[in-house]
Amino acid sequence: MDYRSQQGDTALIRAAGYDMKEVVLELLVMGADLEGANQYGHSALIWACMCGNAEVVRILLEKKANLSHQSLDGRTCLHYACEYGKSRVVGCLFDVLFERFSMYRAISHPFTKYDSQRWIKYADMVTDFVMVKF
């Protein structure tokens, strides 16, 4: 499990990239490093996003993979999903962001009514910004 390829890929990174859901789950149960990165700074989550493996992305996010992890060139999993046109993965990432944001608002602002339309506009704005950045 600790073996790395010449590029520094771990078994988890490779399994995430090749959409091997069962292997990803088994590696995580065995204690694979969820945040391990290769020589380019690509984590398993970034690889899954680049390859468009939405189900693997969901698995990694359920295990609390870091959405903010940046590769050596400063890009996150959302950047890569947008760059490679992986719309299902982008939707999955926004679903998780929405859940986390909603839970934060419920805890920190319990008496403030949540406006879902405002979040949708914000998500559109962020997506446009990410797409323009490239």
Salt bridges, closest charged atoms under 4 A:
ASP9 OD2 - ARG14 NE 2.97
ASP19 OD2 - LYS21 NZ 3.84
GLU55 OE1 - LYS21 NZ 3.99
ASP73 OD2 - ARG75 NH2 2.67
GLU83 OE1 - ARG75 NH1 2.22
